[in-house]
Amino acid sequence: MEETRVAILAVVVEDRDKVPELNKLLTEFGEYIIGRMGLPYDKKNISLISIALDGPADVINSLSGKVGSIEGITAKAIYSKV
C-alpha cells in the first residue's frame, strides 16, 4: 500500500464563474478528500475554501497544481508531519 500524507489545500476563489471547473476537479479527486469547508466573503467578493486530504503526496501535489492553474483561483497545500 502506498504511503499517504495528510494535508490541507487552501483555496482562494477570486472568480466565482470558475467554481464549476473547481468542483469538477474536486470530484475527480474525491476519494482523497476527508472534508471541505467553504466560506464566501462577500465584502471582498471572494470565497475561501479549505480541503482536508489524505493521499499520496504526488496526488495532492497534482490536485494543488491543477486547482492553482485555473485562472482566478489560487491554491496552496500544507502538509502535516504525520
Biopython code that builds the backbone (N, CA, C, O; Angstrom):
import numpy as np
from Bio.PDB.StructureBuilder import StructureBuilder

atoms = [
    (1, "MET", "N", (0.846, -1.189, 0.000)),
    (1, "MET", "CA", (0.000, 0.000, 0.000)),
    (1, "MET", "C", (0.891, 1.252, 0.000)),
    (1, "MET", "O", (1.864, 1.346, 0.748)),
    (2, "GLU", "N", (0.533, 2.187, -0.844)),
    (2, "GLU", "CA", (1.315, 3.421, -0.960)),
    (2, "GLU", "C", (1.122, 4.297, 0.275)),
    (2, "GLU", "O", (0.016, 4.412, 0.803)),
    (3, "GLU", "N", (2.219, 4.915, 0.727)),
    (3, "GLU", "CA", (2.158, 5.796, 1.888)),
    (3, "GLU", "C", (1.357, 7.055, 1.544)),
    (3, "GLU", "O", (1.501, 7.623, 0.461)),
    (4, "THR", "N", (0.521, 7.470, 2.475)),
    (4, "THR", "CA", (-0.277, 8.673, 2.254)),
    (4, "THR", "C", (0.151, 9.769, 3.214)),
    (4, "THR", "O", (0.797, 9.522, 4.232)),
    (5, "ARG", "N", (-0.228, 10.975, 2.859)),
    (5, "ARG", "CA", (0.048, 12.157, 3.676)),
    (5, "ARG", "C", (-1.273, 12.852, 3.971)),
    (5, "ARG", "O", (-2.223, 12.759, 3.194)),
    (6, "VAL", "N", (-1.320, 13.539, 5.085)),
    (6, "VAL", "CA", (-2.483, 14.352, 5.433)),
    (6, "VAL", "C", (-2.113, 15.797, 5.140)),
    (6, "VAL", "O", (-1.035, 16.262, 5.510)),
    (7, "ALA", "N", (-3.016, 16.498, 4.474)),
    (7, "ALA", "CA", (-2.730, 17.880, 4.080)),
    (7, "ALA", "C", (-4.016, 18.691, 4.055)),
    (7, "ALA", "O", (-5.122, 18.150, 4.020)),
    (8, "ILE", "N", (-3.836, 19.990, 4.073)),
    (8, "ILE", "CA", (-4.922, 20.945, 3.853)),
    (8, "ILE", "C", (-4.600, 21.677, 2.562)),
    (8, "ILE", "O", (-3.486, 22.169, 2.381)),
    (9, "LEU", "N", (-5.570, 21.748, 1.672)),
    (9, "LEU", "CA", (-5.438, 22.555, 0.471)),
    (9, "LEU", "C", (-6.230, 23.833, 0.699)),
    (9, "LEU", "O", (-7.456, 23.808, 0.806)),
    (10, "ALA", "N", (-5.519, 24.946, 0.771)),
    (10, "ALA", "CA", (-6.157, 26.253, 0.946)),
    (10, "ALA", "C", (-6.416, 26.835, -0.436)),
    (10, "ALA", "O", (-5.510, 26.915, -1.265)),
    (11, "VAL", "N", (-7.659, 27.240, -0.680)),
    (11, "VAL", "CA", (-8.059, 27.731, -1.990)),
    (11, "VAL", "C", (-8.726, 29.090, -1.839)),
    (11, "VAL", "O", (-9.610, 29.269, -1.000)),
    (12, "VAL", "N", (-8.296, 30.047, -2.658)),
    (12, "VAL", "CA", (-8.931, 31.361, -2.714)),
    (12, "VAL", "C", (-9.538, 31.510, -4.103)),
    (12, "VAL", "O", (-8.838, 31.444, -5.113)),
    (13, "VAL", "N", (-10.846, 31.713, -4.134)),
    (13, "VAL", "CA", (-11.561, 31.862, -5.396)),
    (13, "VAL", "C", (-11.879, 33.340, -5.597)),
    (13, "VAL", "O", (-12.689, 33.919, -4.873)),
    (14, "GLU", "N", (-11.231, 33.939, -6.590)),
    (14, "GLU", "CA", (-11.468, 35.351, -6.899)),
    (14, "GLU", "C", (-12.449, 35.506, -8.058)),
    (14, "GLU", "O", (-13.043, 36.570, -8.234)),
    (15, "ASP", "N", (-12.619, 34.449, -8.847)),
    (15, "ASP", "CA", (-13.556, 34.464, -9.979)),
    (15, "ASP", "C", (-14.571, 33.343, -9.758)),
    (15, "ASP", "O", (-14.300, 32.181, -10.060)),
    (16, "ARG", "N", (-15.722, 33.697, -9.237)),
    (16, "ARG", "CA", (-16.727, 32.683, -8.887)),
    (16, "ARG", "C", (-17.276, 31.954, -10.112)),
    (16, "ARG", "O", (-17.884, 30.894, -9.965)),
    (17, "ASP", "N", (-17.080, 32.485, -11.295)),
    (17, "ASP", "CA", (-17.505, 31.787, -12.512)),
    (17, "ASP", "C", (-16.678, 30.527, -12.747)),
    (17, "ASP", "O", (-17.067, 29.673, -13.544)),
    (18, "LYS", "N", (-15.541, 30.403, -12.062)),
    (18, "LYS", "CA", (-14.655, 29.245, -12.228)),
    (18, "LYS", "C", (-14.992, 28.107, -11.264)),
    (18, "LYS", "O", (-14.359, 27.052, -11.314)),
    (19, "VAL", "N", (-15.974, 28.304, -10.394)),
    (19, "VAL", "CA", (-16.320, 27.291, -9.393)),
    (19, "VAL", "C", (-16.737, 25.958, -10.025)),
    (19, "VAL", "O", (-16.340, 24.914, -9.509)),
    (20, "PRO", "N", (-17.519, 25.936, -11.121)),
    (20, "PRO", "CA", (-17.840, 24.632, -11.716)),
    (20, "PRO", "C", (-16.592, 23.842, -12.137)),
    (20, "PRO", "O", (-16.548, 22.622, -11.979)),
    (21, "GLU", "N", (-15.591, 24.530, -12.667)),
    (21, "GLU", "CA", (-14.340, 23.873, -13.047)),
    (21, "GLU", "C", (-13.624, 23.326, -11.808)),
    (21, "GLU", "O", (-13.087, 22.218, -11.832)),
    (22, "LEU", "N", (-13.620, 24.103, -10.739)),
    (22, "LEU", "CA", (-13.027, 23.667, -9.476)),
    (22, "LEU", "C", (-13.762, 22.443, -8.937)),
    (22, "LEU", "O", (-13.129, 21.461, -8.550)),
    (23, "ASN", "N", (-15.086, 22.492, -8.910)),
    (23, "ASN", "CA", (-15.861, 21.365, -8.390)),
    (23, "ASN", "C", (-15.649, 20.097, -9.199)),
    (23, "ASN", "O", (-15.653, 19.001, -8.639)),
    (24, "LYS", "N", (-15.464, 20.227, -10.508)),
    (24, "LYS", "CA", (-15.189, 19.063, -11.354)),
    (24, "LYS", "C", (-13.881, 18.397, -10.925)),
    (24, "LYS", "O", (-13.808, 17.173, -10.815)),
    (25, "LEU", "N", (-12.852, 19.208, -10.685)),
    (25, "LEU", "CA", (-11.569, 18.668, -10.231)),
    (25, "LEU", "C", (-11.706, 17.988, -8.870)),
    (25, "LEU", "O", (-11.167, 16.902, -8.657)),
    (26, "LEU", "N", (-12.426, 18.626, -7.958)),
    (26, "LEU", "CA", (-12.584, 18.050, -6.618)),
    (26, "LEU", "C", (-13.329, 16.723, -6.684)),
    (26, "LEU", "O", (-13.036, 15.810, -5.912)),
    (27, "THR", "N", (-14.279, 16.609, -7.586)),
    (27, "THR", "CA", (-14.984, 15.343, -7.770)),
    (27, "THR", "C", (-14.033, 14.265, -8.265)),
    (27, "THR", "O", (-14.095, 13.123, -7.809)),
    (28, "GLU", "N", (-13.148, 14.622, -9.201)),
    (28, "GLU", "CA", (-12.167, 13.664, -9.731)),
    (28, "GLU", "C", (-11.243, 13.131, -8.634)),
    (28, "GLU", "O", (-10.827, 11.973, -8.677)),
    (29, "PHE", "N", (-10.925, 13.974, -7.654)),
    (29, "PHE", "CA", (-10.010, 13.596, -6.577)),
    (29, "PHE", "C", (-10.763, 13.249, -5.290)),
    (29, "PHE", "O", (-10.170, 13.190, -4.213)),
    (30, "GLY", "N", (-12.061, 13.021, -5.410)),
    (30, "GLY", "CA", (-12.933, 12.820, -4.253)),
    (30, "GLY", "C", (-12.509, 11.719, -3.305)),
    (30, "GLY", "O", (-12.747, 11.829, -2.102)),
    (31, "GLU", "N", (-11.889, 10.662, -3.801)),
    (31, "GLU", "CA", (-11.508, 9.554, -2.924)),
    (31, "GLU", "C", (-10.442, 9.958, -1.899)),
    (31, "GLU", "O", (-10.239, 9.252, -0.912)),
    (32, "TYR", "N", (-9.763, 11.083, -2.125)),
    (32, "TYR", "CA", (-8.712, 11.537, -1.220)),
    (32, "TYR", "C", (-9.187, 12.654, -0.283)),
    (32, "TYR", "O", (-8.449, 13.071, 0.609)),
    (33, "ILE", "N", (-10.398, 13.129, -0.481)),
    (33, "ILE", "CA", (-10.903, 14.253, 0.305)),
    (33, "ILE", "C", (-11.560, 13.753, 1.585)),
    (33, "ILE", "O", (-12.493, 12.951, 1.547)),
    (34, "ILE", "N", (-11.059, 14.237, 2.723)),
    (34, "ILE", "CA", (-11.637, 13.914, 4.022)),
    (34, "ILE", "C", (-12.870, 14.791, 4.244)),
    (34, "ILE", "O", (-13.911, 14.317, 4.699)),
    (35, "GLY", "N", (-12.735, 16.060, 3.917)),
    (35, "GLY", "CA", (-13.839, 17.011, 4.069)),
    (35, "GLY", "C", (-13.415, 18.366, 3.546)),
    (35, "GLY", "O", (-12.240, 18.615, 3.278)),
    (36, "ARG", "N", (-14.414, 19.243, 3.406)),
    (36, "ARG", "CA", (-14.100, 20.581, 2.916)),
    (36, "ARG", "C", (-15.051, 21.589, 3.535)),
    (36, "ARG", "O", (-16.174, 21.268, 3.924)),
    (37, "MET", "N", (-14.561, 22.820, 3.612)),
    (37, "MET", "CA", (-15.363, 23.910, 4.157)),
    (37, "MET", "C", (-15.149, 25.130, 3.279)),
    (37, "MET", "O", (-14.011, 25.510, 3.002)),
    (38, "GLY", "N", (-16.225, 25.734, 2.846)),
    (38, "GLY", "CA", (-16.138, 26.928, 2.016)),
    (38, "GLY", "C", (-16.813, 28.105, 2.697)),
    (38, "GLY", "O", (-17.887, 27.972, 3.284)),
    (39, "LEU", "N", (-16.174, 29.246, 2.612)),
    (39, "LEU", "CA", (-16.706, 30.468, 3.213)),
    (39, "LEU", "C", (-16.745, 31.570, 2.172)),
    (39, "LEU", "O", (-15.698, 32.022, 1.709)),
    (40, "PRO", "N", (-17.937, 32.008, 1.798)),
    (40, "PRO", "CA", (-17.996, 33.177, 0.907)),
    (40, "PRO", "C", (-17.663, 34.426, 1.721)),
    (40, "PRO", "O", (-18.124, 34.581, 2.852)),
    (41, "TYR", "N", (-16.876, 35.296, 1.148)),
    (41, "TYR", "CA", (-16.528, 36.552, 1.816)),
    (41, "TYR", "C", (-16.988, 37.681, 0.905)),
    (41, "TYR", "O", (-16.224, 38.210, 0.098)),
    (42, "ASP", "N", (-18.264, 38.033, 1.061)),
    (42, "ASP", "CA", (-18.904, 38.988, 0.166)),
    (42, "ASP", "C", (-18.258, 40.373, 0.194)),
    (42, "ASP", "O", (-18.262, 41.085, -0.810)),
    (43, "LYS", "N", (-17.711, 40.747, 1.333)),
    (43, "LYS", "CA", (-17.080, 42.066, 1.443)),
    (43, "LYS", "C", (-15.973, 42.246, 0.413)),
    (43, "LYS", "O", (-15.780, 43.345, -0.107)),
    (44, "LYS", "N", (-15.248, 41.176, 0.117)),
    (44, "LYS", "CA", (-14.149, 41.220, -0.856)),
    (44, "LYS", "C", (-14.501, 40.503, -2.161)),
    (44, "LYS", "O", (-13.685, 40.439, -3.081)),
    (45, "ASN", "N", (-15.727, 39.963, -2.236)),
    (45, "ASN", "CA", (-16.204, 39.239, -3.409)),
    (45, "ASN", "C", (-15.298, 38.047, -3.771)),
    (45, "ASN", "O", (-14.973, 37.822, -4.937)),
    (46, "ILE", "N", (-14.902, 37.294, -2.734)),
    (46, "ILE", "CA", (-14.098, 36.083, -2.910)),
    (46, "ILE", "C", (-14.707, 34.958, -2.078)),
    (46, "ILE", "O", (-15.604, 35.185, -1.265)),
    (47, "SER", "N", (-14.213, 33.761, -2.291)),
    (47, "SER", "CA", (-14.558, 32.619, -1.447)),
    (47, "SER", "C", (-13.277, 31.971, -0.964)),
    (47, "SER", "O", (-12.291, 31.891, -1.697)),
    (48, "LEU", "N", (-13.300, 31.513, 0.271)),
    (48, "LEU", "CA", (-12.164, 30.826, 0.879)),
    (48, "LEU", "C", (-12.583, 29.384, 1.140)),
    (48, "LEU", "O", (-13.617, 29.134, 1.758)),
    (49, "ILE", "N", (-11.781, 28.445, 0.671)),
    (49, "ILE", "CA", (-12.126, 27.031, 0.810)),
    (49, "ILE", "C", (-10.936, 26.297, 1.409)),
    (49, "ILE", "O", (-9.798, 26.482, 0.976)),
    (50, "SER", "N", (-11.207, 25.457, 2.414)),
    (50, "SER", "CA", (-10.167, 24.569, 2.938)),
    (50, "SER", "C", (-10.614, 23.140, 2.674)),
    (50, "SER", "O", (-11.760, 22.771, 2.931)),
    (51, "ILE", "N", (-9.693, 22.352, 2.159)),
    (51, "ILE", "CA", (-9.985, 20.968, 1.784)),
    (51, "ILE", "C", (-8.988, 20.070, 2.510)),
    (51, "ILE", "O", (-7.781, 20.166, 2.287)),
    (52, "ALA", "N", (-9.498, 19.196, 3.382)),
    (52, "ALA", "CA", (-8.653, 18.239, 4.096)),
    (52, "ALA", "C", (-8.473, 17.001, 3.233)),
    (52, "ALA", "O", (-9.442, 16.444, 2.717)),
    (53, "LEU", "N", (-7.222, 16.576, 3.080)),
    (53, "LEU", "CA", (-6.889, 15.469, 2.181)),
    (53, "LEU", "C", (-6.059, 14.404, 2.886)),
    (53, "LEU", "O", (-5.302, 14.703, 3.809)),
    (54, "ASP", "N", (-6.207, 13.167, 2.445)),
    (54, "ASP", "CA", (-5.333, 12.072, 2.862)),
    (54, "ASP", "C", (-5.048, 11.263, 1.602)),
    (54, "ASP", "O", (-5.913, 10.540, 1.107)),
    (55, "GLY", "N", (-3.834, 11.393, 1.092)),
    (55, "GLY", "CA", (-3.484, 10.708, -0.144)),
    (55, "GLY", "C", (-1.992, 10.756, -0.378)),
    (55, "GLY", "O", (-1.261, 11.396, 0.376)),
    (56, "PRO", "N", (-1.535, 10.081, -1.422)),
    (56, "PRO", "CA", (-0.113, 10.143, -1.774)),
    (56, "PRO", "C", (0.289, 11.590, -2.086)),
    (56, "PRO", "O", (-0.495, 12.355, -2.647)),
    (57, "ALA", "N", (1.506, 11.946, -1.718)),
    (57, "ALA", "CA", (1.975, 13.323, -1.920)),
    (57, "ALA", "C", (1.875, 13.745, -3.381)),
    (57, "ALA", "O", (1.538, 14.895, -3.664)),
    (58, "ASP", "N", (2.160, 12.842, -4.313)),
    (58, "ASP", "CA", (2.090, 13.226, -5.720)),
    (58, "ASP", "C", (0.657, 13.522, -6.163)),
    (58, "ASP", "O", (0.441, 14.362, -7.037)),
    (59, "VAL", "N", (-0.310, 12.845, -5.573)),
    (59, "VAL", "CA", (-1.717, 13.110, -5.897)),
    (59, "VAL", "C", (-2.130, 14.472, -5.345)),
    (59, "VAL", "O", (-2.802, 15.245, -6.029)),
    (60, "ILE", "N", (-1.732, 14.764, -4.118)),
    (60, "ILE", "CA", (-2.068, 16.056, -3.511)),
    (60, "ILE", "C", (-1.400, 17.182, -4.295)),
    (60, "ILE", "O", (-2.017, 18.215, -4.556)),
    (61, "ASN", "N", (-0.148, 16.980, -4.668)),
    (61, "ASN", "CA", (0.552, 17.990, -5.470)),
    (61, "ASN", "C", (-0.128, 18.193, -6.818)),
    (61, "ASN", "O", (-0.232, 19.321, -7.301)),
    (62, "SER", "N", (-0.583, 17.118, -7.416)),
    (62, "SER", "CA", (-1.274, 17.204, -8.697)),
    (62, "SER", "C", (-2.562, 18.012, -8.563)),
    (62, "SER", "O", (-2.831, 18.898, -9.374)),
    (63, "LEU", "N", (-3.350, 17.708, -7.546)),
    (63, "LEU", "CA", (-4.592, 18.455, -7.319)),
    (63, "LEU", "C", (-4.295, 19.922, -7.079)),
    (63, "LEU", "O", (-4.941, 20.791, -7.664)),
    (64, "SER", "N", (-3.324, 20.204, -6.226)),
    (64, "SER", "CA", (-2.960, 21.590, -5.923)),
    (64, "SER", "C", (-2.554, 22.334, -7.193)),
    (64, "SER", "O", (-2.978, 23.468, -7.415)),
    (65, "GLY", "N", (-1.740, 21.701, -8.015)),
    (65, "GLY", "CA", (-1.293, 22.330, -9.258)),
    (65, "GLY", "C", (-2.431, 22.569, -10.230)),
    (65, "GLY", "O", (-2.504, 23.626, -10.857)),
    (66, "LYS", "N", (-3.319, 21.596, -10.361)),
    (66, "LYS", "CA", (-4.443, 21.738, -11.281)),
    (66, "LYS", "C", (-5.411, 22.822, -10.813)),
    (66, "LYS", "O", (-5.900, 23.616, -11.617)),
    (67, "VAL", "N", (-5.684, 22.849, -9.502)),
    (67, "VAL", "CA", (-6.572, 23.891, -8.969)),
    (67, "VAL", "C", (-5.927, 25.258, -9.148)),
    (67, "VAL", "O", (-6.587, 26.205, -9.577)),
    (68, "GLY", "N", (-4.645, 25.368, -8.822)),
    (68, "GLY", "CA", (-3.932, 26.640, -8.936)),
    (68, "GLY", "C", (-3.769, 27.130, -10.363)),
    (68, "GLY", "O", (-3.533, 28.316, -10.591)),
    (69, "SER", "N", (-3.893, 26.222, -11.330)),
    (69, "SER", "CA", (-3.751, 26.638, -12.724)),
    (69, "SER", "C", (-5.040, 27.220, -13.308)),
    (69, "SER", "O", (-5.041, 27.750, -14.419)),
    (70, "ILE", "N", (-6.128, 27.120, -12.556)),
    (70, "ILE", "CA", (-7.385, 27.716, -13.010)),
    (70, "ILE", "C", (-7.290, 29.225, -12.803)),
    (70, "ILE", "O", (-7.056, 29.690, -11.688)),
    (71, "GLU", "N", (-7.471, 29.982, -13.876)),
    (71, "GLU", "CA", (-7.386, 31.441, -13.785)),
    (71, "GLU", "C", (-8.446, 31.956, -12.813)),
    (71, "GLU", "O", (-9.618, 31.587, -12.902)),
    (72, "GLY", "N", (-8.017, 32.813, -11.884)),
    (72, "GLY", "CA", (-8.947, 33.373, -10.897)),
    (72, "GLY", "C", (-9.017, 32.560, -9.614)),
    (72, "GLY", "O", (-9.800, 32.878, -8.719)),
    (73, "ILE", "N", (-8.199, 31.507, -9.519)),
    (73, "ILE", "CA", (-8.161, 30.674, -8.318)),
    (73, "ILE", "C", (-6.706, 30.460, -7.902)),
    (73, "ILE", "O", (-5.844, 30.191, -8.738)),
    (74, "THR", "N", (-6.449, 30.582, -6.608)),
    (74, "THR", "CA", (-5.115, 30.347, -6.041)),
    (74, "THR", "C", (-5.214, 29.182, -5.070)),
    (74, "THR", "O", (-6.197, 29.071, -4.337)),
    (75, "ALA", "N", (-4.203, 28.306, -5.052)),
    (75, "ALA", "CA", (-4.207, 27.158, -4.164)),
    (75, "ALA", "C", (-2.822, 26.921, -3.575)),
    (75, "ALA", "O", (-1.804, 27.168, -4.221)),
    (76, "LYS", "N", (-2.806, 26.439, -2.339)),
    (76, "LYS", "CA", (-1.550, 26.117, -1.659)),
    (76, "LYS", "C", (-1.790, 24.935, -0.735)),
    (76, "LYS", "O", (-2.715, 24.962, 0.077)),
    (77, "ALA", "N", (-0.972, 23.900, -0.849)),
    (77, "ALA", "CA", (-1.078, 22.723, 0.013)),
    (77, "ALA", "C", (-0.143, 22.862, 1.201)),
    (77, "ALA", "O", (1.002, 23.296, 1.068)),
    (78, "ILE", "N", (-0.652, 22.487, 2.356)),
    (78, "ILE", "CA", (0.122, 22.492, 3.599)),
    (78, "ILE", "C", (0.075, 21.062, 4.158)),
    (78, "ILE", "O", (-1.005, 20.530, 4.413)),
    (79, "TYR", "N", (1.237, 20.450, 4.344)),
    (79, "TYR", "CA", (1.310, 19.055, 4.757)),
    (79, "TYR", "C", (1.530, 18.920, 6.260)),
    (79, "TYR", "O", (2.230, 19.723, 6.877)),
    (80, "SER", "N", (0.910, 17.874, 6.842)),
    (80, "SER", "CA", (1.201, 17.532, 8.227)),
    (80, "SER", "C", (2.502, 16.744, 8.252)),
    (80, "SER", "O", (2.984, 16.300, 7.210)),
    (81, "LYS", "N", (3.060, 16.573, 9.419)),
    (81, "LYS", "CA", (4.280, 15.773, 9.552)),
    (81, "LYS", "C", (3.951, 14.308, 9.766)),
    (81, "LYS", "O", (4.857, 13.483, 9.888)),
    (82, "VAL", "N", (2.663, 13.970, 9.813)),
    (82, "VAL", "CA", (2.205, 12.596, 10.040)),
    (82, "VAL", "C", (2.258, 11.812, 8.756)),
    (82, "VAL", "O", (1.911, 10.631, 8.740)),
]
sb = StructureBuilder()
sb.init_structure("model")
sb.init_model(0)
sb.init_chain("A")
sb.init_seg("    ")
for serial, (resi, resn, name, xyz) in enumerate(atoms, 1):
    if name == "N":
        sb.init_residue(resn, " ", resi, " ")
    sb.init_atom(name, np.array(xyz, "f"), 0.0, 1.0, " ", f" {name:<3s}", serial, name[0])
structure = sb.get_structure()
